[in-house]
């Protein structure tokens, strides 16, 4: 994945941005606003933040497409029964 970031940074014209992800991003066990990346007026609103978040969103979409294609090929012969009903006049319906 870091190789894709490096390629994107080089194409963007700033190869140094491809050496790692954001230096101020929280780790997986920290809340999103525990570091300066995600806070109001944090580094996500910078030129680098725009660059990185565009790249990251594109990676997520690409991976999602890949997973959906795997699911489609895996379950292509599986019949799905839809037995849900919808009450349009109710504002909130709990999951069942």
N, C-alpha and C positions, 0 to 999 in steps of 0.2 A: 504494500500500500504506500509505503514511503517513496518507492520508486515512481508511482503515479503522481504523488505530490511534487516530486522533483521535476518531472516532465512538465507538469502544469506551471510550476514556478518559472522554468526556463522559457516556456511559451509566453508567459505573462511578461517576461522581461526582467525578472528579479530572481535569479537562481538561488540566492541565499535563503529565500523563503521556503525553498524545497528541502532544507536540511532537517527540519523537524516540524512538529505541530506547534500550536501556540504555547509559549513559555508560561503563560499565566492561566492556563486552563485548570479547572479542578480535577482531581483524580476521581476514580469511579466511586469512592466512598465519601466524597465531600459533596455538600450541597452546591448547586450551580452558581450561586452568588457568593461563595466563600472566597473566591479569587476575583481578580479584576476583569477577567474576560467577559463575564455575563452581567456584570453590574450595570446600572444606568450610566451611560456615557463611558462604558468600559471599552476595552480594546476591540471588541466585536464591531464597534462603530468606526473603526479606522480603515485605512486603505488595505492594510494587511488582513484585518477582520473580514472585509468584503471578499478579498481574494480567497482566504481559507474557507469561509463558510460556503461560498459558491462551489468550491472544489468538493468540500465534504458533502454537501447536499447532492451533488452529482454522483458521488460515490454511493451514497445511500440509495438513490434511485436506481443506479445500475445494479446494485446488489439485490434490491427488491425485485427488479425485472428478472434477474437470474433465478431467484427463489420461486417466483410465480411460474416461470417456464418449467422448472423442475416439478412443481406441483401439478401443472397442467399435463405434463407427460406422464407423471406417476399415476394420476387419477383420471386419465382420459377415458378409461373404460368403466369408471365407477358412476353409478346412477345416484344422484342426490335427490332425496325426497324433501320437498318443501311443505311442511305442515304448519307454518306460521300464519297467524292471522293478524290483521292490523285494525285497531279501533281508532279511526281517524279523529273522533271527537274527544279522545282522552289526551290531555297534554303530556302526561308522563306515564310510561308503561315500564314496570320493572322487568329485568331480564328473568326468563324462566328456564 
